[in-house]
Amino acid sequence: MGYYALIYDLVDDYMARRGAFREEHLRLARESHARGELLMGGAFSEPPDRALLIFRAADHSVPEAFVRHDPYVINGLVKSWHIRPWTVVIGNQ
């Protein structure tokens, strides 16, 4: 199992537009968390221009599946996204 960072670049009006899709996005995140895939996630603040989600999975297909189903991505709140393998040095289980 490895760690993967999913990084979203958010649209300028993300905060104003997210309300319509927030519950579905959080449902998707909670389900992934319950399966042990999504460890933590959230948006950066001041400004809220990016979000970071950390996954633990066998490969990048898990965060990619999250992206394909995320209403924030589907409805244009995410300008771009990328997944990076993350080598944890401190705090690794």
N, C-alpha and C positions, 0 to 999 in steps of 0.2 A: 504494500500500500504506500502511496505517495501523497504529498500535499500539492494542491493546485490553487493558485490565486486567480480568481476571475475578477477582472477590472472593467468596470463600466465607465464610459465617458458620457455624461448626462447632458441633455439639452438645457439651454439657458432657463427655460420656464418649467423645469422639472417639478419644483415644489408646487406650483400652481396646477399642474396637470396630473400629478400622481394620484390624487384622491379617488378618481374613477376606477383605478386599477389596483389600488393598494391592497385591498382584502384578498384578491386573487393572487397577487404577488406574494403576500405573507403566507397564504395557504400553501403555495408551492414551496416556499422556503421552510415552513414548519414540517411538511411531509419529508423533505430532503433531510432535515435535521433529525427527525424521528428515525430515519433509516441509517443514521450515522454518517451520512455523506457530507452535509453542510455543517461545518463546525461553528462558524460565526460569520456574520455579514452585517453590513450597514453602509450608509452614505457618509462621505466626508462632509464636514460643515465649514462654513465661513471661508469660501462659498461652497454650497452643496453641488459641486461640479463633477464629482466622481463617486463611485461606490466600489467597495471591496468585499468579496465573498471568498471565504477560505473553505476548500473542500478537502476531504481525505478520501481517496479512491484508488482503484487499481490503475486507472489511466484517465486521460483527459475526456473520455466519452461521457463521464458523469456530469462535469460542469457544462459540457456542450449540450447535453440533453436539457439541463436546467435553462440554458439560454434559449433553446428552441421553443420552450413552453412558457417562458416568462412574459407576462402581459406588458411589462415595461418595454421589453425589446419589440414585441409584436406590434405595439401601438406607438412606436416612435419616440419614446422617452429616452432611449439610449442611442446616442449618435454612433458610437462604435464600442467594441468590446474586444478583449483578448484574454487568453488563458496562458498563464506561465507556470511551469513547474516550480515549486518552492522548496528549497532545501532548508529544513528547520534545524538549527544548531542548538538553541536553548529552548527547553520546554517540550521537546519531542518525547512522546510517550514511549 
